[in-house]
């Protein structure tokens, strides 16, 4: 972007393979689609049909300057206006991959279609006519990358009808958007974070917008999701100091604890801000003003003071049992502290505040230090697991027993017939995409778990699989959608294709002087698989067909 402003020609990108070039082209196209969509939503907000959206924003204290700054817009109730705006500029496949559209199932296929997304039996025009906007009658908040490019949206419904879907609807993950790797408003906040050398982390986008509009330009949001290691790494490029200001309710307190655990391991300097009267940051700023928020920031607690206070509230330490429970609550947090010197200092502080003999506490800390090392070893395999595997594992454990009805595809994510457990079970059982993965044992156990099991954790799992499953289910409570599961399926298909290509390449390198017919067969299969990999909506059946010829 800087080079463009200065009129400096950039060197032409060089790609190592056709697949890499195609993926880069798709990402560029998706960025263009999102930019056009953002401008469309902004335009709709200014129109007559955007009056109710403007009233809602005014009721939340959003003035014109803030609306313009954050490029807030409105998605009209019609499901076809955005599609019609974009259809002459972008291909149908690119629009499908954008995550902005759902579509009707005109072929009545099974929950995970084993045919390409562009059905052979349907003409391109018919397929396009079945596509409609995912976001309808919603106030639209763009989500940008840290470089400022729009990569996704959150839509807040204006309808009171339960059939309108969730209150907040988020874009699914795409080639340009992975929610665990994005921080809302980092593009606008990063320079102030760097200048002030600290960030303020809130949960919701409205919280973030309110605090930013009040003049605190170093605020970012996790967008209501669990804070991740990738987000911590991204933030760490600008500052390693942070004030965590999540909602004061029980869910917010739990989210704060999970976020603190991760930030501690990433060696951030952390403070916690808990606002009085049970107000979230948005309400606090609007009711009490920016001066009160500035004062609250100055009085934020050191993170372990916050945790000790939480322990004292939950487990009164007047009794030996209360002290024991408080200590067990705090020890896992101490385990995560990388520095032994800091752990020793915390032990003294905890011993004093809980009135526990420090020698006893230090002995417990010694055991905790050993536990910290073993825990690191035990949880390491989780780092090797892809987001796609985690999504399908969570889907398998959702165990919703719904029956498919109606003509809306399960991939639309918006009809009542969608059952994530059934959809994941179908594709994994039929296409065996998990074979050879780190999660193969766990997924096999879940596929064969009895349907009547009341609690999936009661299934017959190995100790390692049980720990892995608990870690996956605990870290992400994001809503499962049909598009998300189908996207995870395509990701695993690509994994299997690339593994097969690597295997073919190894065979080619070791059999150059052997049977010419076999070498030709390998070369032909390699070419077919590479061609199949170029399809953005690749399916398992296509790969099986490419390998079987």
Order of alpha helices (4+ residues) and beta strands (2+ residues): alpha-alpha-alpha-alpha-beta-alpha-alpha-beta-alpha-beta-beta-beta-beta-alpha-beta-alpha-beta-alpha-beta-alpha-beta-alpha-alpha-beta-alpha-alpha-alpha-alpha-alpha-alpha-alpha-alpha-alpha-alpha-alpha
